[in-house]
Amino acid sequence: MCWANVRNRLGRSLITFLGIAVVSAFFMSSFCYQRIADAIAVQPDVHARAALERAGYFTHDPESVQRQRDRRIWLMALSVAVCATGIANTILMSVTERIREIGTLKCLGALDGFIVRLFLIENLFLGALGSVVGALFGYILAVFQVGFTLEFGLLSWGSCLSCMAIGGPIAVGAGTALTVAAAIYPTCVAAKMKPVDAMRSEV
């Protein structure tokens, strides 16, 4: 039933999917770029250090390093807030479109818990899928970003696989959790809806 609802409302599902994928990709790209650059920075190679200095990554100024870190945190927090708002709005509009359907289900005996599970499973599926796609795209973007900003010759399999192994689960878990958290309020609205009022609605 959840898969059929996602397929029948492909437009709204795609908007939610893209929002989650963008946030996951941004997080994964920032995380992997930082990890790979840190791995290059600890190398004693003079050529690697010179490449980092040209890119503005390696600096002896602590204030500059702190400003870069604060800017990344601010951009991440802003993207998460915008994505959470967009997801919650999309899901709430989806609930509004399905008022009569929810009323019919409740008239047929569906309990509030079933309605909650229905919406949460749908958004859990969208969140997990969007997070996986976003994490993969963000990882590829980070590798190319490091390669073009520094040099592809400075990349190592160890640092690339390490950031993927650590950042991938974090990005997927955070994206899925964000989607489920954003769906809580619309889900509660759907569950508390009275069948008679839902059947009367003209949407």
Steps between C-alpha positions, in 0.01 A plus 500: 500500500785739587679430172176553305448836673854611412456390138159667462633830638826493310529878468487573873709195579765623256511844666552339841758261355699783339497708818641212704757413231628859484557522876667157511719589203605830657587333830688214333689735270610726786591207725700309238678809372610581856610144573696460176665841535594420861656173386704685238601768752672251733721371219863617524503558124599860418305486173178409684551783750557747217178387328306550824645848545402594144145382566485707820447192715830490682554812710681589817227746605268338760237769446480420129460129575225577752318725252504225237365249751226739619398571139465127425293445815274796418441382143424149622254621766328729250463226239359259762247762619385580146474130411306414817255784435452394138450135591248582774308731262495239223379228734235729651370581150498127425289445811262776389460337158420165665240620750216303342719193462594518870134544592408194294771293668383605844138424412613152395656449843855629463637609838707811563810282540451358150479850349818601686684190382381555143647850477816422695584195287449702181733775621749254645527341155538838326751619761719191475497495118564873468780487758677212323486672161606833652789343691633331185472821298665701780787253522567519125476880516752515787751281316479716188512816710822391669642382169432827317584727796821317589613213278357159419847355557479593871192284554548163667267200512533488879374853565221472239370169637536620860282808448243289313489239777457762773299772328265272302315348798486840673351670192245223440402480868472877540299544178259223594460633855441853366225376270325302773529795744353739242210258441396479868274808506315426171462139612342607829263727308394207283455263792281740704267575212136406562354269235179704461689826449742333260220358286333843484814671372516611138872499399 
